[in-house]
Amino acid sequence: MSTYIIAITGASGAIYGIKLLDYMVRNGCKVYLTITKEGWYILKEEVGFFWEGGEDEINDAICKYYGVSVESLRYYKEDNLTAAIASGSVPTEGMIIVPCSMKTVASIACGFTSNLVSRAADVILKEKRRLIIVPREAPLNSIHLRNLLTLSEMGVHVIPAMPAFYNKPERIADMVDFIVGRILDGLYIENTLYKRWV
Ligand SMILES: Cc1cc2nc3c(=O)[nH]c(=O)nc-3n(C[C@H](O)[C@H](O)[C@H](O)COP(=O)(O)O)c2cc1C
């Protein structure tokens, strides 16, 4: 069973994170999930997802929603720095931060590991594992661009939340699938989520 970390932060585009999570848990991956405080806010605003309570209660609720066991999907709060994914000794294939706010981009680029998302990403980088970020902001200032370049130069796969139009999307779901499909491509996970250019 391949194991991945998915982090959802407080940038617009929470739907991308939810779609990726959905795809992975339904296709046999084990997922460690963490969501920042702002990430939860945007999830509620944009997608209507809302779970309250302690870490274990939220974990149970999410597992129930997806119909999977805690062995397949483990949720951690962003302030839980004792979580498994805060240590490089816990093996994973990689991490995807989707959507990724400019604050989280900055904290990873600076090595400022103030929450579980930036710590887990720091671990992924030090262990030379695969890190994919899906940044979303517009317009981008020079600080954003410099931080993204710093990460790219370290081997981070930057897949901006920029859906294409050459595949003629008809619904929002088609645009979401395009980005999620590109993330899966970046992880070398075969998928037919979007129409490719032939
Ligand atoms: C409705 C709303 C939309 C936001 N959209 C973005 C966005 O697209 N990109 C971004 O970088 N920040 C966005 N922000 C700001 C972030 O949520 C804020 O910088 C937050 O501190 C990020 O924290 P986090 O990275 O720990 O989740 C948005 C905030 C709100 C309230």
The ligand as an SDF file (V2000), in Angstrom:
LIG
                    3D

 31 33  0  0  0  0  0  0  0  0999 V2000
  -11.4950   33.3510    1.9430 C   0  0  0  0  0  0  0  0  0  0  0  0
   -9.9990   33.3430    1.9750 C   0  0  0  0  0  0  0  0  0  0  0  0
   -9.2960   32.9870    0.8490 C   0  0  0  0  0  0  0  0  0  0  0  0
   -7.9010   32.9690    0.8560 C   0  0  0  0  0  0  0  0  0  0  0  0
   -7.2530   32.6100   -0.2790 N   0  0  0  0  0  0  0  0  0  0  0  0
   -5.9060   32.5710   -0.2820 C   0  0  0  0  0  0  0  0  0  0  0  0
   -5.2160   32.1460   -1.4550 C   0  0  0  0  0  0  0  0  0  0  0  0
   -5.8000   31.7880   -2.4750 O   0  0  0  0  0  0  0  0  0  0  0  0
   -3.8690   32.0940   -1.3860 N   0  0  0  0  0  0  0  0  0  0  0  0
   -3.1590   32.4200   -0.2580 C   0  0  0  0  0  0  0  0  0  0  0  0
   -1.9310   32.3330   -0.2730 O   0  0  0  0  0  0  0  0  0  0  0  0
   -3.7970   32.8420    0.8610 N   0  0  0  0  0  0  0  0  0  0  0  0
   -5.1480   32.9120    0.8840 C   0  0  0  0  0  0  0  0  0  0  0  0
   -5.8150   33.3120    2.0210 N   0  0  0  0  0  0  0  0  0  0  0  0
   -5.0350   33.7300    3.1790 C   0  0  0  0  0  0  0  0  0  0  0  0
   -4.5490   32.5430    4.0130 C   0  0  0  0  0  0  0  0  0  0  0  0
   -5.6690   31.8050    4.4960 O   0  0  0  0  0  0  0  0  0  0  0  0
   -3.7040   33.0610    5.1880 C   0  0  0  0  0  0  0  0  0  0  0  0
   -2.4880   33.6170    4.7200 O   0  0  0  0  0  0  0  0  0  0  0  0
   -3.4170   32.0000    6.2090 C   0  0  0  0  0  0  0  0  0  0  0  0
   -2.6250   32.5700    7.2340 O   0  0  0  0  0  0  0  0  0  0  0  0
   -2.7050   30.8070    5.6210 C   0  0  0  0  0  0  0  0  0  0  0  0
   -2.3650   29.9230    6.6790 O   0  0  0  0  0  0  0  0  0  0  0  0
   -1.9990   28.4010    6.4320 P   0  0  0  0  0  0  0  0  0  0  0  0
   -0.9790   28.3560    5.3280 O   0  0  0  0  0  0  0  0  0  0  0  0
   -1.4150   27.9590    7.7480 O   0  0  0  0  0  0  0  0  0  0  0  0
   -3.2530   27.6890    6.1040 O   0  0  0  0  0  0  0  0  0  0  0  0
   -7.1950   33.3250    2.0380 C   0  0  0  0  0  0  0  0  0  0  0  0
   -7.9190   33.6460    3.1900 C   0  0  0  0  0  0  0  0  0  0  0  0
   -9.2860   33.6650    3.1630 C   0  0  0  0  0  0  0  0  0  0  0  0
  -10.0330   34.0250    4.4200 C   0  0  0  0  0  0  0  0  0  0  0  0
  1  2  1  0
  2  3  1  0
  2 30  2  0
  3  4  2  0
  4  5  1  0
  4 28  1  0
  5  6  2  0
  6  7  1  0
  6 13  1  0
  7  8  2  0
  7  9  1  0
  9 10  1  0
 10 11  2  0
 10 12  1  0
 12 13  2  0
 13 14  1  0
 14 15  1  0
 14 28  1  0
 15 16  1  0
 16 17  1  0
 16 18  1  0
 18 19  1  0
 18 20  1  0
 20 21  1  0
 20 22  1  0
 22 23  1  0
 23 24  1  0
 24 25  2  0
 24 26  1  0
 24 27  1  0
 28 29  2  0
 29 30  1  0
 30 31  1  0
M  END
$$$$
